[in-house]
Amino acid sequence: MITVKGKEYFNVTHFFMEVYSIGKIDFKFDNLFNGDKRLGSPTLQLINDNWQQVWEELLPVFVEVFGNLYTQLAKRVFDRIPFNEIFSD
């Protein structure tokens, strides 16, 4: 909590998220290899056949990016609305 002009506000500094499970990912890329279907189709098939390994590689970036977005969103809300207006007695 921080106090500004006598009012208390949440001080959002970090948003942590954890992804427990995901059903399946079906990747779709337009214009992969500049539209060369000879290269694009088998590459996309390989990625989709191995979506779990691809997801494991993408997950840390996903968590960081969305954590930052949610932190910014929460700050926009909680920097403007005092604590007592959100949680009144």
KOLKEZA-506402 format. One record per atom (N, C-alpha, C): x, y negated, z negated; atom name; residue number from 0. Coordinates in nm, 3 decimals. Layout:
REM KOLKEZA-506402
+---------+---------+---------+------+-----+
:    east :   north :      up : atom :   n :
+---------+---------+---------+------+-----+
:       X :       Y :       Z :   CA : NUM :
...
+---------+---------+---------+------+-----+
//
This chain:
REM KOLKEZA-506402
+---------+---------+---------+------+-----+
:    east :   north :      up : atom :   n :
+---------+---------+---------+------+-----+
:   0.084 :   0.117 :   0.000 :    N :   0 :
:   0.000 :   0.000 :   0.000 :   CA :   0 :
:   0.089 :  -0.124 :   0.000 :    C :   0 :
:   0.040 :  -0.225 :   0.070 :    N :   1 :
:   0.107 :  -0.354 :   0.067 :   CA :   1 :
:   0.002 :  -0.460 :   0.032 :    C :   1 :
:   0.047 :  -0.567 :  -0.026 :    N :   2 :
:  -0.043 :  -0.676 :  -0.062 :   CA :   2 :
:  -0.012 :  -0.797 :   0.025 :    C :   2 :
:  -0.117 :  -0.848 :   0.089 :    N :   3 :
:  -0.105 :  -0.967 :   0.174 :   CA :   3 :
:  -0.215 :  -1.063 :   0.133 :    C :   3 :
:  -0.175 :  -1.183 :   0.089 :    N :   4 :
:  -0.270 :  -1.286 :   0.046 :   CA :   4 :
:  -0.370 :  -1.231 :  -0.055 :    C :   4 :
:  -0.318 :  -1.152 :  -0.149 :    N :   5 :
:  -0.400 :  -1.100 :  -0.258 :   CA :   5 :
:  -0.486 :  -0.979 :  -0.223 :    C :   5 :
:  -0.478 :  -0.930 :  -0.101 :    N :   6 :
:  -0.556 :  -0.812 :  -0.061 :   CA :   6 :
:  -0.462 :  -0.696 :  -0.032 :    C :   6 :
:  -0.507 :  -0.576 :  -0.072 :    N :   7 :
:  -0.425 :  -0.457 :  -0.050 :   CA :   7 :
:  -0.463 :  -0.389 :   0.081 :    C :   7 :
:  -0.359 :  -0.348 :   0.152 :    N :   8 :
:  -0.375 :  -0.279 :   0.280 :   CA :   8 :
:  -0.293 :  -0.151 :   0.278 :    C :   8 :
:  -0.340 :  -0.050 :   0.353 :    N :   9 :
:  -0.257 :   0.068 :   0.374 :   CA :   9 :
:  -0.134 :   0.025 :   0.451 :    C :   9 :
:  -0.020 :   0.081 :   0.416 :    N :  10 :
:   0.104 :   0.055 :   0.489 :   CA :  10 :
:   0.138 :   0.182 :   0.568 :    C :  10 :
:   0.086 :   0.191 :   0.688 :    N :  11 :
:   0.108 :   0.310 :   0.770 :   CA :  11 :
:   0.247 :   0.302 :   0.831 :    C :  11 :
:   0.329 :   0.401 :   0.801 :    N :  12 :
:   0.465 :   0.403 :   0.855 :   CA :  12 :
:   0.490 :   0.520 :   0.947 :    C :  12 :
:   0.414 :   0.627 :   0.931 :    N :  13 :
:   0.439 :   0.746 :   1.011 :   CA :  13 :
:   0.314 :   0.833 :   1.011 :    C :  13 :
:   0.285 :   0.891 :   1.123 :    N :  14 :
:   0.175 :   0.986 :   1.135 :   CA :  14 :
:   0.236 :   1.118 :   1.175 :    C :  14 :
:   0.216 :   1.219 :   1.093 :    N :  15 :
:   0.271 :   1.352 :   1.124 :   CA :  15 :
:   0.159 :   1.442 :   1.171 :    C :  15 :
:   0.183 :   1.515 :   1.276 :    N :  16 :
:   0.085 :   1.611 :   1.322 :   CA :  16 :
:   0.153 :   1.745 :   1.343 :    C :  16 :
:   0.077 :   1.849 :   1.326 :    N :  17 :
:   0.128 :   1.983 :   1.346 :   CA :  17 :
:   0.028 :   2.058 :   1.433 :    C :  17 :
:   0.078 :   2.125 :   1.534 :    N :  18 :
:  -0.007 :   2.204 :   1.623 :   CA :  18 :
:   0.007 :   2.349 :   1.579 :    C :  18 :
:  -0.104 :   2.407 :   1.533 :    N :  19 :
:  -0.099 :   2.543 :   1.482 :   CA :  19 :
:  -0.112 :   2.647 :   1.592 :    C :  19 :
:  -0.206 :   2.629 :   1.679 :    N :  20 :
:  -0.219 :   2.725 :   1.789 :   CA :  20 :
:  -0.285 :   2.658 :   1.907 :    C :  20 :
:  -0.263 :   2.715 :   2.019 :    N :  21 :
:  -0.322 :   2.663 :   2.142 :   CA :  21 :
:  -0.363 :   2.785 :   2.224 :    C :  21 :
:  -0.480 :   2.778 :   2.282 :    N :  22 :
:  -0.533 :   2.894 :   2.354 :   CA :  22 :
:  -0.451 :   2.929 :   2.477 :    C :  22 :
:  -0.447 :   2.840 :   2.572 :    N :  23 :
:  -0.370 :   2.859 :   2.695 :   CA :  23 :
:  -0.358 :   2.725 :   2.765 :    C :  23 :
:  -0.250 :   2.709 :   2.834 :    N :  24 :
:  -0.230 :   2.588 :   2.914 :   CA :  24 :
:  -0.225 :   2.630 :   3.060 :    C :  24 :
:  -0.295 :   2.556 :   3.142 :    N :  25 :
:  -0.291 :   2.577 :   3.286 :   CA :  25 :
:  -0.236 :   2.449 :   3.348 :    C :  25 :
:  -0.111 :   2.451 :   3.384 :    N :  26 :
:  -0.046 :   2.334 :   3.440 :   CA :  26 :
:  -0.091 :   2.314 :   3.585 :    C :  26 :
:  -0.110 :   2.188 :   3.621 :    N :  27 :
:  -0.143 :   2.152 :   3.759 :   CA :  27 :
:  -0.058 :   2.031 :   3.795 :    C :  27 :
:   0.019 :   2.046 :   3.899 :    N :  28 :
:   0.104 :   1.937 :   3.945 :   CA :  28 :
:   0.069 :   1.905 :   4.090 :    C :  28 :
:   0.042 :   1.779 :   4.117 :    N :  29 :
:   0.020 :   1.735 :   4.255 :   CA :  29 :
:   0.155 :   1.696 :   4.316 :    C :  29 :
:   0.172 :   1.730 :   4.440 :    N :  30 :
:   0.290 :   1.687 :   4.515 :   CA :  30 :
:   0.421 :   1.740 :   4.457 :    C :  30 :
:   0.416 :   1.861 :   4.400 :    N :  31 :
:   0.538 :   1.923 :   4.349 :   CA :  31 :
:   0.631 :   1.950 :   4.468 :    C :  31 :
:   0.756 :   1.914 :   4.456 :    N :  32 :
:   0.854 :   1.924 :   4.564 :   CA :  32 :
:   0.806 :   1.850 :   4.689 :    C :  32 :
:   0.753 :   1.731 :   4.668 :    N :  33 :
:   0.703 :   1.646 :   4.777 :   CA :  33 :
:   0.601 :   1.717 :   4.865 :    C :  33 :
:   0.519 :   1.802 :   4.804 :    N :  34 :
:   0.412 :   1.869 :   4.877 :   CA :  34 :
:   0.453 :   1.996 :   4.948 :    C :  34 :
:   0.578 :   2.037 :   4.935 :    N :  35 :
:   0.624 :   2.160 :   5.000 :   CA :  35 :
:   0.566 :   2.280 :   4.925 :    C :  35 :
:   0.460 :   2.338 :   4.981 :    N :  36 :
:   0.390 :   2.448 :   4.914 :   CA :  36 :
:   0.476 :   2.574 :   4.904 :    C :  36 :
:   0.571 :   2.591 :   4.997 :    N :  37 :
:   0.662 :   2.706 :   4.990 :   CA :  37 :
:   0.740 :   2.707 :   4.859 :    C :  37 :
:   0.778 :   2.589 :   4.813 :    N :  38 :
:   0.850 :   2.576 :   4.687 :   CA :  38 :
:   0.756 :   2.552 :   4.569 :    C :  38 :
:   0.656 :   2.468 :   4.592 :    N :  39 :
:   0.567 :   2.427 :   4.483 :   CA :  39 :
:   0.481 :   2.538 :   4.428 :    C :  39 :
:   0.419 :   2.616 :   4.514 :    N :  40 :
:   0.327 :   2.721 :   4.467 :   CA :  40 :
:   0.395 :   2.826 :   4.380 :    C :  40 :
:   0.510 :   2.884 :   4.423 :    N :  41 :
:   0.574 :   2.983 :   4.335 :   CA :  41 :
:   0.629 :   2.922 :   4.206 :    C :  41 :
:   0.674 :   2.797 :   4.214 :    N :  42 :
:   0.724 :   2.731 :   4.093 :   CA :  42 :
:   0.610 :   2.709 :   3.994 :    C :  42 :
:   0.497 :   2.662 :   4.043 :    N :  43 :
:   0.381 :   2.641 :   3.957 :   CA :  43 :
:   0.333 :   2.774 :   3.899 :    C :  43 :
:   0.334 :   2.879 :   3.979 :    N :  44 :
:   0.294 :   3.011 :   3.931 :   CA :  44 :
:   0.388 :   3.057 :   3.819 :    C :  44 :
:   0.518 :   3.037 :   3.837 :    N :  45 :
:   0.616 :   3.074 :   3.736 :   CA :  45 :
:   0.592 :   2.998 :   3.606 :    C :  45 :
:   0.566 :   2.868 :   3.617 :    N :  46 :
:   0.539 :   2.786 :   3.499 :   CA :  46 :
:   0.413 :   2.834 :   3.428 :    C :  46 :
:   0.306 :   2.859 :   3.504 :    N :  47 :
:   0.181 :   2.903 :   3.442 :   CA :  47 :
:   0.190 :   3.044 :   3.386 :    C :  47 :
:   0.268 :   3.132 :   3.449 :    N :  48 :
:   0.287 :   3.267 :   3.396 :   CA :  48 :
:   0.365 :   3.265 :   3.265 :    C :  48 :
:   0.446 :   3.162 :   3.247 :    N :  49 :
:   0.531 :   3.150 :   3.128 :   CA :  49 :
:   0.495 :   3.026 :   3.047 :    C :  49 :
:   0.366 :   2.995 :   3.042 :    N :  50 :
:   0.319 :   2.872 :   2.979 :   CA :  50 :
:   0.360 :   2.864 :   2.833 :    C :  50 :
:   0.368 :   2.977 :   2.761 :    N :  51 :
:   0.403 :   2.972 :   2.619 :   CA :  51 :
:   0.546 :   2.922 :   2.598 :    C :  51 :
:   0.638 :   2.970 :   2.680 :    N :  52 :
:   0.777 :   2.925 :   2.669 :   CA :  52 :
:   0.789 :   2.778 :   2.709 :    C :  52 :
:   0.716 :   2.739 :   2.813 :    N :  53 :
:   0.718 :   2.599 :   2.856 :   CA :  53 :
:   0.662 :   2.511 :   2.745 :    C :  53 :
:   0.551 :   2.554 :   2.683 :    N :  54 :
:   0.489 :   2.478 :   2.575 :   CA :  54 :
:   0.583 :   2.464 :   2.456 :    C :  54 :
:   0.656 :   2.570 :   2.422 :    N :  55 :
:   0.750 :   2.563 :   2.310 :   CA :  55 :
:   0.856 :   2.456 :   2.335 :    C :  55 :
:   0.895 :   2.440 :   2.460 :    N :  56 :
:   0.994 :   2.336 :   2.494 :   CA :  56 :
:   0.933 :   2.196 :   2.490 :    C :  56 :
:   0.807 :   2.184 :   2.530 :    N :  57 :
:   0.740 :   2.054 :   2.533 :   CA :  57 :
:   0.687 :   2.010 :   2.397 :    C :  57 :
:   0.662 :   2.104 :   2.308 :    N :  58 :
:   0.596 :   2.075 :   2.181 :   CA :  58 :
:   0.664 :   1.965 :   2.099 :    C :  58 :
:   0.796 :   1.969 :   2.077 :    N :  59 :
:   0.857 :   1.861 :   1.997 :   CA :  59 :
:   0.833 :   1.722 :   2.056 :    C :  59 :
:   0.839 :   1.710 :   2.187 :    N :  60 :
:   0.815 :   1.580 :   2.252 :   CA :  60 :
:   0.669 :   1.541 :   2.237 :    C :  60 :
:   0.579 :   1.636 :   2.256 :    N :  61 :
:   0.436 :   1.614 :   2.240 :   CA :  61 :
:   0.405 :   1.562 :   2.100 :    C :  61 :
:   0.459 :   1.628 :   1.998 :    N :  62 :
:   0.435 :   1.588 :   1.859 :   CA :  62 :
:   0.490 :   1.448 :   1.834 :    C :  62 :
:   0.609 :   1.419 :   1.884 :    N :  63 :
:   0.668 :   1.286 :   1.863 :   CA :  63 :
:   0.587 :   1.177 :   1.933 :    C :  63 :
:   0.553 :   1.198 :   2.058 :    N :  64 :
:   0.480 :   1.096 :   2.135 :   CA :  64 :
:   0.343 :   1.070 :   2.075 :    C :  64 :
:   0.267 :   1.177 :   2.047 :    N :  65 :
:   0.133 :   1.156 :   1.992 :   CA :  65 :
:   0.139 :   1.108 :   1.848 :    C :  65 :
:   0.240 :   1.148 :   1.772 :    N :  66 :
:   0.258 :   1.094 :   1.638 :   CA :  66 :
:   0.279 :   0.944 :   1.641 :    C :  66 :
:   0.361 :   0.898 :   1.737 :    N :  67 :
:   0.384 :   0.753 :   1.752 :   CA :  67 :
:   0.258 :   0.680 :   1.795 :    C :  67 :
:   0.182 :   0.739 :   1.887 :    N :  68 :
:   0.057 :   0.676 :   1.931 :   CA :  68 :
:  -0.043 :   0.665 :   1.815 :    C :  68 :
:  -0.057 :   0.773 :   1.738 :    N :  69 :
:  -0.150 :   0.771 :   1.625 :   CA :  69 :
:  -0.103 :   0.675 :   1.516 :    C :  69 :
:   0.027 :   0.663 :   1.498 :    N :  70 :
:   0.080 :   0.567 :   1.401 :   CA :  70 :
:   0.042 :   0.425 :   1.443 :    C :  70 :
:   0.061 :   0.392 :   1.570 :    N :  71 :
:   0.026 :   0.259 :   1.620 :   CA :  71 :
:  -0.123 :   0.232 :   1.606 :    C :  71 :
:  -0.205 :   0.331 :   1.639 :    N :  72 :
:  -0.350 :   0.316 :   1.627 :   CA :  72 :
:  -0.391 :   0.294 :   1.482 :    C :  72 :
:  -0.337 :   0.376 :   1.391 :    N :  73 :
:  -0.371 :   0.362 :   1.249 :   CA :  73 :
:  -0.326 :   0.225 :   1.196 :    C :  73 :
:  -0.208 :   0.179 :   1.238 :    N :  74 :
:  -0.161 :   0.048 :   1.194 :   CA :  74 :
:  -0.255 :  -0.063 :   1.241 :    C :  74 :
:  -0.303 :  -0.053 :   1.365 :    N :  75 :
:  -0.396 :  -0.155 :   1.416 :   CA :  75 :
:  -0.522 :  -0.164 :   1.331 :    C :  75 :
:  -0.570 :  -0.050 :   1.287 :    N :  76 :
:  -0.691 :  -0.048 :   1.204 :   CA :  76 :
:  -0.659 :  -0.094 :   1.063 :    C :  76 :
:  -0.563 :  -0.030 :   0.999 :    N :  77 :
:  -0.538 :  -0.054 :   0.857 :   CA :  77 :
:  -0.463 :  -0.183 :   0.828 :    C :  77 :
:  -0.400 :  -0.243 :   0.928 :    N :  78 :
:  -0.338 :  -0.375 :   0.908 :   CA :  78 :
:  -0.443 :  -0.486 :   0.907 :    C :  78 :
:  -0.563 :  -0.457 :   0.957 :    N :  79 :
:  -0.667 :  -0.560 :   0.969 :   CA :  79 :
:  -0.776 :  -0.548 :   0.864 :    C :  79 :
:  -0.795 :  -0.428 :   0.811 :    N :  80 :
:  -0.906 :  -0.406 :   0.718 :   CA :  80 :
:  -0.848 :  -0.373 :   0.580 :    C :  80 :
:  -0.877 :  -0.456 :   0.480 :    N :  81 :
:  -0.827 :  -0.429 :   0.345 :   CA :  81 :
:  -0.882 :  -0.297 :   0.290 :    C :  81 :
:  -0.802 :  -0.237 :   0.204 :    N :  82 :
:  -0.836 :  -0.109 :   0.142 :   CA :  82 :
:  -0.975 :  -0.110 :   0.079 :    C :  82 :
:  -1.006 :  -0.216 :   0.005 :    N :  83 :
:  -1.134 :  -0.221 :  -0.067 :   CA :  83 :
:  -1.254 :  -0.234 :   0.026 :    C :  83 :
:  -1.233 :  -0.275 :   0.151 :    N :  84 :
:  -1.343 :  -0.280 :   0.247 :   CA :  84 :
:  -1.367 :  -0.144 :   0.312 :    C :  84 :
:  -1.266 :  -0.060 :   0.312 :    N :  85 :
:  -1.281 :   0.075 :   0.365 :   CA :  85 :
:  -1.337 :   0.167 :   0.257 :    C :  85 :
:  -1.280 :   0.157 :   0.138 :    N :  86 :
:  -1.321 :   0.241 :   0.026 :   CA :  86 :
:  -1.374 :   0.153 :  -0.086 :    C :  86 :
:  -1.500 :   0.120 :  -0.078 :    N :  87 :
:  -1.559 :   0.035 :  -0.183 :   CA :  87 :
:  -1.609 :   0.123 :  -0.297 :    C :  87 :
:  -1.625 :   0.061 :  -0.413 :    N :  88 :
:  -1.672 :   0.135 :  -0.532 :   CA :  88 :
:  -1.813 :   0.182 :  -0.516 :    C :  88 :
+---------+---------+---------+------+-----+
//
